[in-house]
Amino acid sequence: MSRFPLPAIALALALLLAGCSLGRSLQAGQAEAEVLQRLGTPTARYPMADGRVRLEYATGPMGRETWMVDLDAQGRVSQFFQALEDSRLQAFQALAPGLSIDELLRTLGRPAEVRQVARVAGRPGQVWAWRYPTPECQWYEVSIDADRRVVDAGFAIDPRCDTRGDGDRS
């Protein structure tokens, strides 16, 4: 017997296919109303500089894509991109220390998981994690201190994969 029920597999496949087609359904210059009609309600909406707005379309917590759609001051698509690409995550790593949570969310979108930890930079904090498209069993983690600032960021083993088969983490 499969460890995943058939309805869960069908839902996951539908979300995967929807995520793959999301980028193809957008064009620069489209009005916000058309974006909302095609993609539905965004998972978040972030104000940007100069009156721009960023719409987030996250597929988490198990999904590996977060699409960002930037609207100019007139409410038209100026750009759209998959925020959780390996190259974007690597570039983010160098810029991450010191960023606010608001800047982090505008850049990567909502995390798949948030964990409270005893020590980040010597004080209680959090670790946020995102799954992203990779053939490896990795995810991306960001450490946040008690002042709600990013301390560091990097790639780590996804805990879903870090098991010995008996349910215990190795």
N, C-alpha and C positions, 0 to 999 in steps of 0.2 A: 504494500500500500504506500502511496506517495505521502511524504510528510507535509505537502502543501495541498490544500483542498482545491479542486478544479475551479470553483468560482474565483478564488484568489489568484490563480494563475491567469485566468481570462482577464481579470481586471488589470493585473500587472502588464500583460501584453497590450491591452488597449491603451494604457497610459504611456507605454514605451512607444507605440506607433504614433500617438498624438504628439509626443515630444519630438520625435524625429521629423514630423511634418510641420511643426510650429514655425521654424525659421523660413520654410519655403512659402508659408502663407502670408508673409509680410513683405511690404515694399516701402521704400523711402517715399515720404510724401502722403501716405495714407492718413486719413483723419482718425482721431482717437475713437470715435464712434464705430468706425469700421474695424479697428483693432479689437475693441470690446465685443463686437458682433462675432468676429471670427474666433477669438481666443477665450472669450468669457471674462469673468471678473478676475483681475490680477490677485495674486496672493499677497501683494503689498504695493504701496504707492509711495515713492520717495521724492520730496522736493529737491531740485538741483539748483545750481546757480543760474542767474539770468532768466528766471521764470520757467526753466525747463522742468520736466517731470520724468521720472523713471518708473516704469511699470515692471513689476517682478512677476514672472510666471515660473514658480518652483514646482518640481515634480517630487520633492522629498516627502517623507523621510527616506524611503528606499530608492527613489528616483535619483538619477545621476545628472540631471540637467536643471539649470536655472536660466531661463531666458530673460534678458533685460531688454526692454523696449523704451528708448528715449524719445520723448515728445518735445518738440521745440515750443517756444512761447505761444505759438498759434495752435498748438495741439495736434501737430502733424509729426509723423514718424521721421526722426532725423537719423537714427541708427538702431540696430538691434543686434544682439550677440548672445552667445552661450557663455555665461559668466564662469562656469566651472570647467574650463578647458585647461589642460596641463600647462600650456605656455602662459596663460593668464595667472594661474596659481603660482607658478614660479616667479613671475614678475611681481606679483603681490607680496610675496615673501620678503623681499628687500624693502618694500615700502610700509609693511605692516606695523612695526613697532611704533607705539605712540598714537595710533589712530583711535578715534572714538568708536563706540559701538554703532553710532549712526553712520559713520563713514564705512565701517565694516559691512553693515547691512546693505548699504547702497552699492557696494562693490561685489559682494558674493551672494547676497540674498540670505534668506532665513536658513539656519543650519538644520541638518538632519537630526542632530542630537546635541543637547547641552548637559554637561556634567559639572557638578560642584566638586571642587578639589580643595584639599587642605592647604596647599601652598602653590602660589604663583608669585614669583618675585618676593618670596618670604612671607606672604600674607594669603589669607583665603582668597579663592578666585574661582574661575570657571574655565572649562575647555569646551569650545564649540567645534563641531565636526560636520563635514560635508562629504557625501559620496560624489564621485565624479567619474566620467567615462575613462576607464583604464583597463587594460587586460590583466593588470596585477590586482591583487586583493588589497588595495590601499584606499585610504580616505585622507582628507585634508583637515588638519587640526589647527585651531587658533587659541592661544592662551590669553585670558583676559584677567586683569588684576582687580583688586577691590575698588579701584577708582574708575572702573569701567573703561579701561584703556587696553589696547592690544599690547601684549608683551612680546610675543613671537608667534611664528606660524611655520608649519612644515607638514610633510607627508608622513603618514604612519600606517601601520597595519590595521585594516578594518577588523574590529573585534568579532564580526560575524564569521570571519575566516580563521581567526586565531583560536581554534579549538582542536582538541585531540580526538574528537569523535565521540566522546562520552559526555559532552556538555560542559566539561571543565575547560577554562581558558588556560593555555600554556604560558 
